[in-house]
Amino acid sequence: MILPARHDVLAPDGSQVRVLLALSGGSMAHFRLPAGHVSRAVRHRSVEEIWYILTGEGEMWRSADGDSQTTALSPGTCLTIPVGTAFQFRALPTAELDAIAITMPPWPNHAEADIVEGFWPVPD
């Protein structure tokens, strides 16, 4: 498969998603957040993810079990989002942020992510 030129859907967090491949144990997608944008904060109900940053720079906030952390994002950064972890990310104004994410099990449906209170305000 070749990365599609246009996104397939918008994720519940507002990022552009290009759906890639899937097997019974997991699925893979490409996520893009435009330069200077902030995602909505979400929490997954049943999936966990591994993210790998391809291009751009930004930050990701993750919070679970009373522990909260912010991680700088740049090409080569890899991180996990365990089930039930609230997370939010933003792209610096200099470039869009592109990432590949593996979702385990595969993304089930549109009701998988709950919008939660985030770390950064999301502009209207």
C-alpha positions as CSV (number, residue, x, y, z in Angstrom):
1,M,0.0,0.0,0.0
2,I,1.1,3.6,-0.6
3,L,0.2,6.4,1.7
4,P,-3.0,8.1,0.3
5,A,-2.6,11.7,-0.8
6,R,-5.8,12.7,1.1
7,H,-7.0,11.8,4.5
8,D,-9.8,9.2,4.9
9,V,-11.4,10.6,8.1
10,L,-10.9,13.0,10.9
11,A,-10.1,11.3,14.2
12,P,-12.2,12.2,17.3
13,D,-9.3,14.4,18.4
14,G,-9.5,16.3,15.1
15,S,-6.4,15.0,13.4
16,Q,-6.4,13.9,9.8
17,V,-6.3,10.1,9.4
18,R,-5.0,8.0,6.5
19,V,-6.1,4.5,7.2
20,L,-3.3,2.0,6.2
21,L,-3.2,-1.7,6.9
22,A,-4.8,-4.0,9.5
23,L,-4.6,-7.6,10.7
24,S,-6.6,-9.4,13.4
25,G,-4.3,-8.1,16.2
26,G,-3.9,-4.5,15.2
27,S,-4.2,-1.7,12.6
28,M,-1.9,1.1,11.4
29,A,-2.7,4.6,10.4
30,H,-1.0,7.9,9.5
31,F,-2.0,10.9,11.5
32,R,-1.5,14.5,10.5
33,L,-2.1,17.6,12.6
34,P,-1.7,20.9,10.7
35,A,1.0,23.4,11.9
36,G,0.0,25.4,14.9
37,H,-3.1,23.2,15.7
38,V,-4.0,21.6,19.0
39,S,-6.0,18.3,19.1
40,R,-9.0,17.7,21.3
41,A,-8.1,15.6,24.4
42,V,-9.4,12.0,24.2
43,R,-9.3,8.8,26.1
44,H,-9.7,5.4,24.4
45,R,-12.1,2.9,25.8
46,S,-10.5,-0.4,24.6
47,V,-7.4,0.2,22.4
48,E,-3.8,1.0,23.1
49,E,-1.4,2.7,20.6
50,I,2.2,3.0,19.8
51,W,3.1,6.3,18.0
52,Y,6.2,7.1,15.9
53,I,6.7,10.7,14.8
54,L,7.8,11.1,11.2
55,T,7.9,14.9,10.6
56,G,7.3,18.2,12.4
57,E,7.7,19.1,16.1
58,G,5.2,19.4,18.9
59,E,4.2,18.0,22.3
60,M,2.0,15.3,23.6
61,W,0.3,15.3,27.0
62,R,-0.7,12.0,28.6
63,S,-2.5,11.4,31.9
64,A,-3.5,8.2,33.7
65,D,-3.9,7.1,37.3
66,G,-3.0,10.6,38.7
67,D,0.2,10.8,36.7
68,S,0.5,13.5,34.0
69,Q,3.4,14.1,31.7
70,T,4.2,16.2,28.6
71,T,6.6,14.8,26.0
72,A,8.4,16.7,23.2
73,L,7.7,15.3,19.8
74,S,10.2,15.4,16.9
75,P,11.1,13.0,14.1
76,G,12.2,9.6,15.6
77,T,10.2,10.0,18.9
78,C,8.3,6.9,19.8
79,L,5.7,6.6,22.6
80,T,2.9,4.5,23.9
81,I,-0.7,5.4,24.8
82,P,-2.1,2.6,27.1
83,V,-5.8,1.9,27.3
84,G,-7.6,4.5,29.4
85,T,-4.9,7.2,29.1
86,A,-6.1,10.7,28.4
87,F,-4.0,12.4,25.7
88,Q,-3.7,15.5,23.7
89,F,-1.1,16.7,21.2
90,R,-0.2,19.9,19.4
91,A,2.0,20.9,16.4
92,L,4.4,23.8,16.6
93,P,3.6,26.6,14.2
94,T,6.6,25.8,12.0
95,A,5.3,22.6,10.4
96,E,2.6,20.0,10.3
97,L,3.1,17.0,12.6
98,D,3.0,13.6,11.0
99,A,2.9,10.3,12.9
100,I,2.3,6.6,12.3
101,A,0.3,4.8,14.9
102,I,-0.3,1.1,15.6
103,T,-3.6,0.4,17.3
104,M,-4.1,-2.8,19.2
105,P,-6.6,-4.3,18.8
106,P,-7.7,-2.7,15.5
107,W,-9.8,0.5,15.8
108,P,-13.3,-0.8,16.6
109,N,-15.7,2.1,15.7
110,H,-16.4,5.8,16.1
111,A,-17.5,5.5,19.7
112,E,-14.0,4.3,20.8
113,A,-12.8,7.7,22.0
114,D,-14.3,9.9,24.7
115,I,-13.6,13.6,24.6
116,V,-12.0,14.6,28.0
117,E,-10.7,17.8,29.6
118,G,-7.3,18.5,28.1
119,F,-4.0,20.2,29.0
120,W,-4.1,22.9,26.3
121,P,-7.1,25.0,25.2
122,V,-8.5,24.1,21.8
123,P,-9.2,27.2,19.6
124,D,-12.7,27.3,18.1
